[in-house]
Amino acid sequence: MKVLVTGGAGFLGAALVKALAARGDTAIALDLAVSPVLSRAAAENGNIHVHTGDITDMSNIARVFKAESPDAVIHAAAMVGVIASLGSASNVFRVNMEGTINLWETMALFGVRRCLHISSEETYGHFTADRVTEDHPQNPLYAYGVSKVAIEHLGRTYAMTHGIENINLRTSWVYGPEFPRMRVPRDVLEAACNGTSLHLPSGGDSKIDHTYLDDFVDGVLKALDLEHHPHDAYHVASDSCPTVADMFDIVRSLVPGADISVGPGVYKHAGKVDIPRKGALDCSRAREAFGYKPRYDLAAGLAANLEYLRNRSIAN
């Protein structure tokens, strides 16, 4: 299979590109620039083809389709997160909405029918329960979540009018090696690993579904391989919601003596903006449809991430 991964140089995209190439597919990465992770992967595996370009310019996408003739698309390109929403809502919509429409229009022109859209738990806004299914009301609070809901709904229009199958994979707070943003659990693990102090004044009570990168990749590839989808939206997450305080306890058990702590209350994006009430993303639908079952609970994921950090430190 030849699979185009938009946002292929990003945290999620590069992991998907590497996994596709490792199993023998041709992975076509499209992004604004080439990240060190993607550059190393492309140097090591000839199944990775790298292209640069902005998806808000449809000609960039068309150029890649003409050169590569992909069979399917994994759409991971986006301006991500609440802070981006607050800083530049217009850019969030320009990249996320306009870029996605350009992608679908190009798919229609070239006869490519399958698109897996990487969506988010931010589409729900405040969770109404500690564990939710894909039928939870979508009432996002910030521009990023609004853009993802809009993409999901407009994708259904393109399915009807252009025959493009849009599968929405909603995930939550994916973490793991090379995570680019300094938020939990990266900041907690790096402080513990490096022997530095980290004390967050609040956030310990927030329950969040933290998804380890390997589980996310596994779920996306399983969805890609399913021939006929009974639904157009699935959860690909950890199916659990430990608190941020639980996370700190686990890291202290992995690194005895780590000088880390977190106070009670709601976790804040960038230490400034309260996150919505969150919870576990019930993954039963994905398990029944394509056999997705997360292998990493928070303890296992943190241990794997910590091992990576320690090995990297030794290598450097």
N, C-alpha and C positions, 0 to 999 in steps of 0.2 A: 504494500500500500504506500502511496505517496501522500503525506499529510502536511498541510500548511499549518504552522503554529504562529498566529499573530501574537505580538509581544514575546517573541521567541528568545529574546535576550534577558527577559525579566526573571524574577525568582521562580514563579510557577512555570512560565514558558520554557525556560532553559531546562528545567527538570523534565518536562514533558518531551522536549526535543531529544535529550539524552536517552530517555527510556524508549522512545520510538526507534531511534537508531540502534540501540543495543539489541532490540529484538528483531532487527532486520528490515524494518521499514525505512523508507526515505523520509527524513524529517526536514522540512523546509521552514527555516526560521526567518520571519520578517519582523523587523523592529527599527526604531529610529537610529540606533547605533548598536555596535557589537560590544557586549559586556565581556569582561575577562573570563567568566564562567563559560559563556558560549564559545568564545575564541578557543579556549583550551579543548572543549569538547569537539569542535569542528576539526581541530588539528589531529585529534586522536581517532576520528571516525569519519570515513569518507561518505557515509550515508547521510551526513548533515550538510545541507546546502544553506548558505547564509545570504540574505538579501537585506539591504537597508532601505528605508523609506517611511514616509509619514502616511498613515492610513486615512488622514483627512484629505489627502489628494488621491482620488480614485486611480489616477494613472499609475501610481506606484504599485497598487494592488494588481492592476491589469497587467503590468509588466511582468510581475512574478508569475501570475497564472499562465501567461503566454509562454514563459520560459520553462515552467516546471510541470504544467498540467496536473495539479493535485487532484486526488480522488476525494478528499474530505478536508475539512477545516476544523481546527481547535482554536477558538477565538478567545485569547487571553489578554489581548491588548486593551489597556484602559488607563485612565487616570484614576488611581485607587485611593479610597479612604475618606474619612470624614474631614480631616484637616485640609485636604485638597478641595473638598466641597466648600469649606468656609473661606478658603483663600482665593478661589477662582472658580465659582460655579459655572461661569460661561465656558471656561476651558474644559471643565468636566463634561459638559453636554456636547461641546464641539468634538472632542476626541471620542467619547463613549458612544454618542448617538450618531453623529455625522460619519464617524469612522466605520461604525457597524453597518450603516445603510450603504456606504460605499462598498463594503465587503459583500453584502448580499447582492447588490446590483451586479458586481463583478461575477459572483457565483452564477447568477442567472444567465449572464452573457456567455459564460464558458460551460454551462451545463453541469455544474457541481452541485450536488443536492444535499449533502449532509454537513451541518455546522453544529459543533458543540460549543455552547456559550458558557463561559465561566462566570457564574452569577454569585450571589452573596446573601448571607443571612441579614445584611443591612436592609434588604428589601422588606423585612417584616416590621422594622421599627421596634417598638416595645413588644417583647414576647408576652403573651397572655398566660403562659404556663412555663414550667421548668423544662418541659419536653414538648416539641412541636413537630407536626407533620407538614408536608408540602402544601396542605390546604389552609394553613394559617393565613389570616388576613395580611395583605401586603400594604402596610401603612408606613413607608419609610420617613425618617425625620430629616435627612440631609440629601443634598443634591446627588451624591454618589449613589445612594440607595434608590433615589427616584429614577436616575438614569438607567439603573439595572432593571427596575420594574418596567420602564418604558421599552427597553430592548426586548424583554420577555414578551410583552404584549404585541409589539410591532412585529416580532418574529413570527407570531401566529398569523399575522396578516400576510407576510411573505410566504408562509407555508401554503396559505390558501391561494394566493395570486400568482406565485412563481414556482410552487412545488419544492421549495427549499425546506428541508426538515431541520428545525431548530430545536435542539435539546439543551435545556437549561440545567446546569449543574451548580447547585447552591452549596457553597462551602463556607467555612467559618474559621477565621484566625489561623490560617495555615502557618506553620513554623518549621524550622529545620536548618540544616547547613546552608550558609550563605544568605540567610534572611536579611533583607536590606535595611529594615527600620529598627530603631532602638526603642522597642517596646517589649513588654513581657511576651515570651519568656527569654528573649535574647539578652536583655540587660541583666536579668537575674542570673542566668547561666554564666555570662561573661564575668560578672562581678565575683561569683563563687569560684570560677576557674582561675581567675587572675589574682585572687586574694585581696580584692578591693571591697569597699563598703558600699552597700546600696540600701537605702531606707526610704520607702515610699510612704508619704504621710497618710494616704488613703487608698482604697481600692480593694481591700481584702475580701469584702463581702460579695463582689460581683461574680456571678456564675457564667462561665464562657466555655463554649465548645472549641477547644484547641485541637486542631487537626495536624497530625504529623505529615510532613511532605510526602513520604513514601506511600502513605495511605491515600492521599489525594491523587497522586499519579496513578496508582493502581485502579482507583475508581474511574478516573477519566478514560483510561485505556479499555477498561471493561465496557464502559458505555460506548466507546468508539466501535468496539468489535461486535456489539449486539446488532443483529440484522434488522429486527423489527422492534421498535420501542412502543410499549403500551401507554406510556406517559411522555409528556414533553418537559417535565421538571422532576428533578431528583435531588436528594441530599447526599453529598459526599463529604462526610465529616467524621468525627470520632464517636458520635452517638452517646456523648456524656457531657456533663457540665460541672466539673470541679470548680471550686472558688479559687480566686487568685491567692488567698491565704493557703489553700491546699497546695498550690504550686510551690509557694515558698517553703512549706514544710517538706515537700518531696525533695527540693533542691538541697535543703539542709541535711536531709538523710543521705543524699548522694555525696555531699561535700561537708562532712562534719566540721564544725567550727566556722562555717561560712558566715560572714558578718552581713547578713541581709535580714530585712524585716519589712512588713507592710502593715499599715494601720487599717482600721475598719472603714466601711463606707463604699461608695461607688468608684470604680476605676474611671480615670479620665484620659481621653485621647490627648497625647502630648502633655499630660499633666494639667490640662486646661478645661476640657469639655467632657461632661459626664457622658459615658456610653449609655445607650438605651438598655433597658432590662433585657438580658439575653438568657440562653438556656441551651439545652441539648437539641441537636438536629436529629430527629428520628430517621434512621437510615433503612427502615424496613422495606420501603418501596424499591430502593436500589438493590437491596439484597435479593428480593424476590425476582426482580427483572433481569439483573445481570450478575448476580452472585457477589456483590460488593459486601465485604465485611472488614471493618477496620481492625488492624492487627496491633496498633499501638494505643494503649490507654496513655494518660498523661505521664505516669511514672515511666513507662517504657520509652515514650518519645523523648522525654527529658534526658533519660540515661543515654539514649542513642545520640542526641544532640551534644551532650556533654562529652561523650567519647570522641566525637568529631573535633570539638574545640581543643581537647587535650592533644589529639594526634596532630592537629594543625600547629599547636604551640611547639610540639617536639620537632616537627619538620622545619619550623622557622628558627 
